[in-house]
Amino acid sequence: MASHVLSLRVDGELLERIRQHAAKRGMSVQDYVVRTLIREDFDERFQSSVDETKRLGIWGPAG
């Protein structure tokens, strides 16, 4: 998989919070942010799948 650069501007306070979260997990800020984005993407795709399955009436009541 090829890698690319993404540059972001973040508030100093937010960056410090991200650094603290990353440090608690023994991760770099870059790794922490990437894993967070991957997790968010997975959660979104999983929820879409659950919603579609419910819509089709295959699993549980449609909500």
PENORBEL-V163166 format. One line per field, one symbol per residue. phi: phi as a letter, one per 30 degrees, with the letter a starting at -180 (. if undefined). psi: psi as a letter, one per 40 degrees, with the letter a starting at -180 (. if undefined). Layout:
# PENORBEL-V163166
phi: ???
psi: ???
This chain:
# PENORBEL-V163166
phi: .dcbcbcbcbeeddedddeddddecicdeeddddddddddddedddddddddddddidbiddc
psi: hiiihhhihiidddddddddddddefiidddddddddddddddddddddddddddeedhiih.
